[in-house]
Amino acid sequence: MKEDNDYREERSHPRPGTTVDGAVPADTRGPPVVGNAARGDRTNLTDGPLPSPMFHDAVDDPGGHSPEELYERYEALLVDAVRAVGAAEASERSGVDRETVDALLAGEGPDLTVEEAAALLALDVEEDADTIVALDRDALLMGMTNAVVDVETLARGVDADLEARELQAKVEGRFPMTLREFAAVHRFLEARE
């Protein structure tokens, strides 16, 4: 009789990740992914685009890195995306001028806006550029909320020559923000949390 009760208990409380009959739901089936592909680890066992590595989660513990280290990681993601399709196609599909794409590949650290960087990153991930920008911007706004930081504190905390109102407009997307500025803001917020 105990076996019947165990069976009923399992049927009424299925294991996480299964349906009542024990099957794996269809939306969780798919090719295996090894490592931390969401953060840019290219050990994905599929041939398709990687799950979206957003700039805000490209590095574990962004608060423990310098803004320059974060920027270098972002730049590495962009170089990988451009190399996946080639410089000419990357420029054409992203709308980023060819000189800037070539400078990126040459390691010259061009001054990309977050929108330009997202357009390049979108060449090799599942999300489109607008989604990448929106999610990264949301991460900054949530970071300000979680760290309880106002724009004046943020402006003083990042090593940039920006006034509080200008920085607020950049974080909110009303003014263009460079990828280097994004790295500085993101690092500051993560270090405060």
Backbone bond lengths (Angstrom), bond angles and torsions (degrees), N, CA, C in turn:
res aa  C-N    CA-C-N  psi(-1)  N-CA   C-N-CA  omega(-1)  CA-C   N-CA-C  phi
1 M - - - 1.457 - - 1.533 111.26 -
2 K 1.318 117.24 -33.11 1.451 120.70 179.20 1.526 110.62 -60.40
3 E 1.348 117.40 -38.33 1.460 119.57 179.33 1.520 111.42 -60.70
4 D 1.337 117.92 -38.79 1.461 121.37 177.39 1.526 110.84 -61.52
5 N 1.333 116.62 -42.55 1.462 120.11 179.60 1.521 111.45 -65.33
6 D 1.353 116.98 -40.61 1.464 120.35 177.79 1.518 110.22 -61.45
7 Y 1.336 115.48 -41.37 1.464 120.33 -179.54 1.532 110.31 -64.31
8 R 1.347 116.53 -45.04 1.462 120.08 178.86 1.532 110.98 -62.64
9 E 1.336 116.17 -41.40 1.459 120.09 179.96 1.532 110.42 -61.07
10 E 1.332 116.56 -44.81 1.460 119.84 179.88 1.519 110.78 -65.92
11 R 1.325 118.40 -37.30 1.460 121.23 -179.47 1.526 111.32 -69.40
12 S 1.322 118.69 -33.56 1.460 120.53 -178.49 1.532 112.00 -84.24
13 H 1.331 117.72 -20.11 1.467 122.79 178.48 1.522 108.49 -131.93
14 P 1.313 117.44 80.39 1.464 119.10 -177.20 1.525 111.60 -64.62
15 R 1.320 114.09 155.53 1.464 119.77 177.05 1.525 109.53 -62.31
16 P 1.329 117.17 148.25 1.468 119.07 176.15 1.522 110.50 -56.68
17 G 1.326 116.21 138.91 1.453 121.37 178.34 1.515 114.07 85.41
18 T 1.348 117.31 5.36 1.460 119.88 177.85 1.516 109.15 -128.14
19 T 1.325 115.76 164.47 1.457 121.04 174.79 1.515 108.06 -91.24
20 V 1.312 117.68 178.31 1.460 121.73 -178.58 1.520 111.19 -58.11
21 D 1.335 119.10 -35.98 1.463 120.65 -179.72 1.530 112.73 -84.19
22 G 1.343 117.54 5.03 1.457 121.40 175.92 1.516 114.27 90.54
23 A 1.327 117.19 -2.98 1.466 119.42 -179.79 1.522 110.33 -77.36
24 V 1.297 115.43 154.89 1.457 120.78 174.76 1.519 107.22 -82.32
25 P 1.348 118.73 128.33 1.459 120.30 179.64 1.527 111.31 -57.20
26 A 1.327 115.95 147.05 1.461 121.72 -175.22 1.522 112.39 -58.72
27 D 1.334 118.79 -34.46 1.457 119.45 -175.61 1.520 113.33 -73.90
28 T 1.345 118.72 -9.70 1.456 119.92 177.68 1.518 111.73 -100.53
29 R 1.325 117.52 -3.44 1.454 120.08 176.86 1.513 108.95 -79.42
30 G 1.285 116.47 151.31 1.452 119.89 178.64 1.496 110.22 157.08
31 P 1.308 116.85 176.46 1.450 119.76 -178.47 1.513 110.63 -66.55
32 P 1.325 116.65 145.62 1.462 119.81 -178.66 1.515 111.90 -69.67
33 V 1.308 114.51 149.23 1.460 121.60 175.30 1.519 106.58 -121.53
34 V 1.316 116.34 130.29 1.456 121.68 -178.66 1.515 108.31 -107.67
35 G 1.300 116.76 142.56 1.462 119.72 177.15 1.511 111.46 80.23
36 N 1.287 116.15 -159.59 1.447 121.32 -176.13 1.524 109.22 -108.50
37 A 1.329 116.16 70.14 1.464 120.95 -176.02 1.516 111.76 -62.51
38 A 1.311 117.75 -28.49 1.462 119.76 179.88 1.523 111.62 -66.05
39 R 1.297 117.85 -17.33 1.460 120.81 179.11 1.528 111.17 -109.34
40 G 1.330 116.60 20.53 1.453 119.39 172.97 1.514 115.24 95.54
41 D 1.345 118.84 1.06 1.452 120.58 176.73 1.517 107.46 -69.51
42 R 1.303 118.45 117.50 1.456 122.59 -172.31 1.535 112.64 -86.51
43 T 1.338 118.04 38.22 1.447 120.34 176.68 1.517 111.07 -99.79
44 N 1.305 117.58 22.14 1.454 122.83 175.92 1.519 107.67 -61.10
45 L 1.317 118.01 131.87 1.452 120.93 -177.29 1.521 113.11 -84.68
46 T 1.310 117.95 4.23 1.457 120.53 177.45 1.511 109.33 -100.25
47 D 1.311 116.29 165.29 1.456 120.56 177.50 1.515 111.71 -93.62
48 G 1.323 118.92 -6.70 1.458 122.73 -176.42 1.509 111.96 -82.56
49 P 1.337 115.43 -172.85 1.463 119.56 -179.37 1.521 110.93 -65.08
50 L 1.302 114.91 152.43 1.460 120.55 178.06 1.515 110.41 -72.91
51 P 1.342 116.92 153.00 1.457 117.97 168.96 1.519 107.62 -56.56
52 S 1.291 116.73 146.91 1.449 122.47 -166.76 1.516 115.37 -63.35
53 P 1.327 117.57 107.87 1.451 119.79 171.17 1.525 108.77 -83.04
54 M 1.288 117.42 103.67 1.458 121.53 178.26 1.521 108.18 -79.50
55 F 1.297 116.41 158.97 1.455 119.45 179.61 1.523 110.85 -62.32
56 H 1.329 116.95 -38.08 1.465 118.73 -175.79 1.521 113.66 -69.05
57 D 1.328 118.51 -16.96 1.467 118.49 177.24 1.524 112.17 -124.76
58 A 1.321 116.21 29.05 1.459 121.22 -179.66 1.527 112.43 -76.60
59 V 1.328 117.51 -16.24 1.457 122.45 -176.23 1.524 108.46 -136.17
60 D 1.310 116.00 135.59 1.461 119.36 170.98 1.521 108.16 -68.86
61 D 1.299 117.76 140.28 1.459 124.16 178.58 1.527 112.80 51.83
62 P 1.349 117.22 63.05 1.461 119.23 -179.82 1.525 113.34 -59.69
63 G 1.317 117.76 -27.06 1.461 120.42 178.77 1.514 112.96 -69.50
64 G 1.323 117.25 -17.38 1.453 121.69 179.33 1.523 113.51 -92.03
65 H 1.311 116.76 5.75 1.463 122.24 179.63 1.526 109.38 -118.55
66 S 1.302 115.89 159.58 1.467 120.02 175.37 1.526 108.84 -78.95
67 P 1.325 117.52 158.86 1.465 119.47 175.06 1.531 112.14 -56.40
68 E 1.322 116.97 -36.15 1.470 120.09 179.64 1.527 111.26 -66.98
69 E 1.334 117.19 -39.17 1.473 120.01 176.84 1.522 110.62 -63.78
70 L 1.337 117.12 -41.01 1.468 119.94 176.88 1.521 110.34 -62.80
71 Y 1.330 116.50 -45.36 1.459 120.03 179.62 1.532 110.85 -59.76
72 E 1.313 117.43 -41.63 1.467 120.60 178.77 1.527 111.32 -61.38
73 R 1.326 117.13 -37.89 1.471 120.14 177.75 1.527 110.07 -68.02
74 Y 1.325 116.82 -42.53 1.459 120.04 177.29 1.525 110.32 -60.49
75 E 1.319 114.89 -44.12 1.459 119.98 -179.59 1.532 110.77 -62.09
76 A 1.326 117.84 -39.49 1.464 121.37 178.24 1.531 110.86 -61.95
77 L 1.335 116.70 -40.17 1.472 119.78 176.54 1.527 110.36 -61.63
78 L 1.324 116.44 -41.13 1.461 120.42 -179.43 1.522 111.88 -67.71
79 V 1.318 116.68 -41.41 1.464 120.31 177.99 1.524 109.60 -60.91
80 D 1.330 117.53 -44.09 1.469 120.61 177.28 1.525 111.39 -59.23
81 A 1.328 116.36 -43.03 1.469 120.22 -178.96 1.523 110.97 -64.95
82 V 1.327 117.13 -42.66 1.467 120.92 -179.96 1.521 110.35 -66.92
83 R 1.317 116.94 -43.99 1.473 119.81 179.46 1.524 111.85 -62.87
84 A 1.312 117.20 -29.84 1.472 120.57 -179.56 1.524 112.13 -64.36
85 V 1.326 117.30 -29.06 1.475 120.36 -177.40 1.528 113.08 -117.34
86 G 1.314 117.73 -13.94 1.457 121.47 -177.06 1.522 111.21 94.84
87 A 1.319 116.03 150.35 1.468 121.34 -174.21 1.521 112.77 -62.81
88 A 1.320 117.23 -43.98 1.469 120.28 -177.25 1.527 110.80 -64.01
89 E 1.322 115.82 -47.82 1.469 119.01 179.55 1.523 111.46 -66.33
90 A 1.337 116.70 -37.84 1.468 120.33 178.42 1.518 110.47 -60.15
91 S 1.317 116.51 -44.17 1.457 120.73 179.49 1.525 110.93 -64.42
92 E 1.305 115.25 -46.00 1.469 119.60 -178.22 1.529 111.96 -64.33
93 R 1.325 117.17 -47.62 1.467 120.47 -176.19 1.517 113.46 -73.74
94 S 1.324 117.73 -31.91 1.468 120.46 -176.03 1.522 112.90 -89.53
95 G 1.334 117.04 -23.46 1.452 120.34 -174.78 1.517 113.25 83.42
96 V 1.331 117.35 3.83 1.460 122.05 177.40 1.532 106.67 -85.65
97 D 1.346 117.00 131.51 1.466 118.53 -174.41 1.526 111.59 -62.18
98 R 1.313 114.57 151.65 1.469 122.04 -173.86 1.526 111.76 -60.71
99 E 1.325 118.78 -38.41 1.466 121.49 178.73 1.531 111.18 -58.49
100 T 1.323 116.20 -41.70 1.465 120.56 179.61 1.517 110.70 -66.97
101 V 1.329 116.87 -42.36 1.465 121.04 178.19 1.524 109.97 -62.12
102 D 1.321 117.07 -45.25 1.467 120.80 178.59 1.528 111.17 -62.71
103 A 1.335 117.51 -39.95 1.467 121.17 177.69 1.530 110.41 -63.36
104 L 1.303 116.96 -38.70 1.468 121.04 177.06 1.524 110.17 -61.29
105 L 1.322 116.93 -48.18 1.464 121.03 -179.64 1.522 111.90 -65.22
106 A 1.328 117.36 -30.04 1.465 121.83 -179.69 1.527 112.16 -81.42
107 G 1.345 117.19 -2.76 1.462 120.61 179.40 1.508 113.93 77.38
108 E 1.329 116.87 22.94 1.460 121.16 -177.95 1.527 113.62 -85.21
109 G 1.328 117.62 -3.10 1.465 120.93 177.21 1.511 114.31 59.23
110 P 1.324 118.79 57.22 1.463 119.40 -179.66 1.520 111.12 -62.46
111 D 1.314 115.78 154.28 1.458 121.65 -177.63 1.529 109.56 -83.89
112 L 1.322 116.75 85.28 1.462 122.46 -179.16 1.516 111.08 -86.22
113 T 1.319 116.70 144.05 1.461 119.91 169.14 1.525 107.89 -77.86
114 V 1.315 116.38 163.14 1.465 120.34 176.74 1.532 109.51 -60.00
115 E 1.326 117.01 -37.68 1.468 120.78 179.69 1.524 111.48 -64.74
116 E 1.338 117.19 -43.10 1.465 120.29 177.61 1.529 110.98 -64.80
117 A 1.324 115.89 -43.58 1.460 120.28 179.17 1.529 110.74 -62.50
118 A 1.317 116.86 -40.87 1.464 120.54 178.66 1.527 110.89 -64.97
119 A 1.325 117.02 -37.81 1.466 120.42 178.13 1.525 110.49 -63.11
120 L 1.322 117.19 -37.64 1.464 120.42 177.15 1.527 111.17 -72.39
121 L 1.320 116.99 -43.24 1.462 120.49 179.38 1.520 111.05 -62.10
122 A 1.322 116.81 -35.90 1.467 121.26 -178.32 1.527 112.62 -64.87
123 L 1.321 117.65 -13.11 1.458 120.58 178.01 1.519 111.96 -66.87
124 D 1.342 116.93 -24.16 1.465 120.55 -171.39 1.526 113.79 -128.54
125 V 1.329 117.43 14.49 1.465 120.38 178.39 1.524 109.21 -131.40
126 E 1.308 116.73 174.85 1.457 121.31 -175.81 1.523 113.37 -77.28
127 E 1.328 118.27 -30.04 1.452 121.22 -177.16 1.529 111.73 -83.56
128 D 1.330 115.04 156.44 1.455 119.38 174.88 1.528 108.94 -88.08
129 A 1.325 115.92 168.98 1.464 121.63 -175.24 1.527 112.08 -59.71
130 D 1.323 117.83 -41.34 1.468 120.23 -179.36 1.517 111.60 -61.96
131 T 1.326 116.87 -39.79 1.462 120.82 178.66 1.521 110.72 -66.17
132 I 1.326 116.16 -43.31 1.469 120.10 178.79 1.528 110.22 -59.34
133 V 1.326 116.86 -47.72 1.467 120.93 179.91 1.529 110.40 -61.07
134 A 1.316 116.95 -46.27 1.468 120.63 -178.29 1.522 111.66 -62.20
135 L 1.321 117.71 -44.22 1.462 120.55 -178.93 1.528 111.62 -68.51
136 D 1.329 116.65 -39.25 1.464 118.63 177.38 1.528 111.53 -67.61
137 R 1.321 116.86 -39.73 1.473 120.53 177.62 1.536 109.38 -64.55
138 D 1.317 117.45 -42.79 1.461 120.63 177.25 1.523 111.05 -60.09
139 A 1.332 116.76 -37.72 1.469 120.04 178.96 1.534 110.59 -62.37
140 L 1.329 116.97 -39.00 1.468 119.20 177.49 1.524 111.34 -66.92
141 L 1.324 116.38 -44.83 1.467 119.77 -179.67 1.523 110.95 -63.85
142 M 1.336 117.00 -40.69 1.473 119.76 176.89 1.523 110.30 -67.34
143 G 1.317 116.67 -36.29 1.460 120.67 177.21 1.517 111.59 -61.71
144 M 1.338 116.30 -39.53 1.469 119.90 177.07 1.519 110.28 -64.32
145 T 1.319 116.45 -40.00 1.460 121.00 179.47 1.521 110.67 -67.18
146 N 1.333 117.02 -49.19 1.464 121.32 -177.10 1.525 112.23 -65.29
147 A 1.317 116.95 -36.67 1.463 120.70 -179.54 1.530 111.94 -86.17
148 V 1.336 116.54 -2.69 1.457 123.12 -177.39 1.533 109.64 50.51
149 V 1.331 114.07 61.57 1.460 121.57 -177.11 1.521 109.05 -120.68
150 D 1.326 115.93 128.13 1.468 118.90 173.45 1.529 108.37 -91.62
151 V 1.322 116.80 170.95 1.462 119.74 -174.83 1.529 112.90 -66.63
152 E 1.318 118.23 -29.37 1.461 119.98 177.67 1.532 110.17 -65.50
153 T 1.330 116.02 -45.78 1.468 120.41 178.07 1.520 110.03 -63.35
154 L 1.315 116.55 -41.38 1.455 121.12 179.07 1.525 110.77 -62.43
155 A 1.313 117.57 -45.38 1.467 121.35 -179.96 1.531 111.31 -62.04
156 R 1.330 116.78 -38.02 1.469 119.88 177.45 1.527 111.28 -71.45
157 G 1.324 116.48 -30.25 1.463 121.04 -173.59 1.512 115.57 -82.53
158 V 1.317 116.96 -25.93 1.468 118.64 179.50 1.515 108.60 -93.06
159 D 1.293 115.93 144.36 1.459 120.63 -178.10 1.526 109.10 -86.29
160 A 1.309 115.46 71.50 1.462 121.25 179.45 1.518 108.18 -143.04
161 D 1.286 116.35 153.07 1.455 121.17 -178.90 1.530 108.99 -90.65
162 L 1.339 115.18 68.51 1.463 121.09 -177.17 1.515 109.90 -127.42
163 E 1.308 115.50 140.88 1.456 120.02 173.24 1.525 108.48 -83.00
164 A 1.316 116.48 159.97 1.458 121.30 -175.28 1.524 112.62 -57.40
165 R 1.327 117.83 -45.19 1.472 120.42 -178.67 1.525 111.91 -64.96
166 E 1.327 116.03 -39.87 1.462 120.20 178.36 1.521 110.36 -64.52
167 L 1.332 116.82 -43.76 1.459 120.87 178.84 1.523 110.88 -64.14
168 Q 1.317 117.02 -40.86 1.462 120.28 177.44 1.525 110.64 -60.14
169 A 1.328 116.87 -44.39 1.462 120.75 178.95 1.524 111.26 -62.46
170 K 1.318 117.10 -35.00 1.468 120.54 178.69 1.524 110.91 -70.60
171 V 1.318 116.69 -44.21 1.465 120.39 179.43 1.532 110.35 -62.55
172 E 1.315 116.42 -39.10 1.471 120.88 -179.54 1.524 112.81 -78.79
173 G 1.340 118.01 -10.47 1.451 121.08 178.43 1.508 115.08 89.60
174 R 1.326 118.01 11.37 1.465 120.61 178.42 1.526 111.79 -82.61
175 F 1.339 117.68 -24.99 1.462 123.97 173.30 1.524 106.83 -122.46
176 P 1.329 117.64 150.47 1.470 118.52 177.53 1.527 111.54 -66.92
177 M 1.317 115.62 141.05 1.462 122.97 177.43 1.521 107.28 -115.21
178 T 1.327 116.74 135.77 1.457 118.72 176.79 1.530 109.14 -78.83
179 L 1.311 114.66 160.65 1.460 119.34 178.14 1.530 110.67 -65.15
180 R 1.322 117.19 -32.56 1.469 120.42 176.12 1.533 110.64 -65.95
181 E 1.327 117.15 -41.35 1.464 120.34 176.78 1.521 110.58 -64.21
182 F 1.330 116.20 -41.31 1.469 120.13 176.76 1.528 109.69 -57.13
183 A 1.335 116.80 -46.09 1.469 120.76 -179.69 1.526 111.11 -60.00
184 A 1.322 116.92 -42.83 1.470 120.53 -179.17 1.527 111.51 -65.64
185 V 1.327 116.73 -44.08 1.463 120.97 -179.88 1.524 110.21 -66.49
186 H 1.317 116.13 -46.87 1.470 120.18 -178.06 1.529 110.87 -61.90
187 R 1.312 117.14 -43.29 1.454 121.19 179.56 1.530 111.06 -62.29
188 F 1.321 116.45 -45.57 1.460 120.73 -179.55 1.530 110.57 -60.09
189 L 1.321 116.72 -47.00 1.469 120.53 -178.11 1.522 111.31 -64.69
190 E 1.315 116.74 -43.32 1.473 119.76 -179.17 1.520 111.91 -67.68
191 A 1.316 117.54 -32.68 1.460 120.73 177.98 1.520 111.69 -69.03
192 R 1.331 117.08 -26.02 1.475 122.20 -178.73 1.509 112.63 -83.84
193 E 1.314 117.95 -22.62 1.484 119.74 -175.90 1.505 111.65 -72.22
